Amino acid sequence: MDDWSWLPQGYTGEDDPRHAAFTNRALWHDYHSPRTYMLTLLKMEGIPDFSRIEGRMISDFEAVAEARLTPLGASLREAWRWSLRKYPEVRMLRYVFMPDHLHVLLRVTQRIAYHPGDVVRSFRLEANERYRDLLLRKYELEFDGRIFQTGYNDRILTKKGQLDTTTRYIIDNPRRLYLKREHPEFFVNVMGGWIGGQAVALYGNLLLLEGAMKCVVRYSRGYSEDERRLNRARWEETLRAGGVLVSPFIHPEERAMMQRALEAGGRVIWIRPDGFPDRWKPSGRYFDYCAAGQLLLIGPLEYSTTRRALTRQCCESMNALARAVLMEPQVRLFRRR
């Protein structure tokens, strides 16, 4: 099991009723301590794009792509660099400016008297000022608004390997958006894929498989109260940080966690016991969750009209597949015949 011992004693993830919201801060975390964060800021509607995504397909399912900065994107990059001069304890390790949002990987190298949010605030002010100058100089237009939506998300890197995983996620953002734009059929049809040496059927947002932070949801009657507390904290922190919950969601407590996550706008990979027929679509709200990019369903490659019994062996097989999803950095896709 991953080491989540850094969560404070007694933390349940439920201190704040809005704990799963994108812009909440982690109430358990000491933001003045040395740490690495991935920050995400979203563009206001009506503001020009920060970049253009350019790429090409190199096989049926693989692409290469990059984000080419627009004049506004280049201005934002310089605004970050300028803002960080005032905070010598903070280093920018990696960034990507997507058309409508940006990711920045920041490292706080020593204990600080201020909050990382102060760095973000300084960047916002500088970015707005530079955009005003750009519009006035180039187009003789006035701007008295703001570039970014209120708030931001921070993903707190605490475990071994998270820095490499998050760095790959940031670098891979342009390719993933390019695939979604060029091949929307990958996200609305039943596809085949290899996970942990097993051929499976997939429906929904395939990009959830490549998420930088994933966590298996599993409940057992044999868990102690402390183990249950720690598990709930892991799940809640994964949601708060914009990660992905992975599970067959068999037990009522697991299923309740899935519903809670989806209703709060979270992201879920749901391992199912049965496959999917050709041209199959989930019903009701699950179709909407798939369409919104929140949900990926995974089941056996071959579809059978007979429902699979939830035996102990079946449940163990699905839980093993959930663990394999965490281990696969990239899933090899194919079209079902």
Disulfide bonds with the S-S distance in Angstrom:
none
